[in-house]
């Protein structure tokens, strides 16, 4: 029951992949994480366009829990 939950990157689905768009995706992910998951610390965030697949981006997020910094993980999503 949270209509604003998420980072809204689906609204950029048919946008041209430019450096500005990749930066907008980065900002959306960081902002949403700070708002909805304040217990996580984003350690590294890579949003890259693949030259071999020009209509695809890879998003890799490395994070850790603020209350237990020894618990870390990395998630990679291809969009």
Secondary structure, DSSP 8 states (H G I E B T S, - for coil): --TT-S--GGGGTTS---HHHHHHHHHHHHHHHHHH-TTEEEEEEEEEE-SSSTT-EEEEEEEEETTEEEEEEEEEEE-
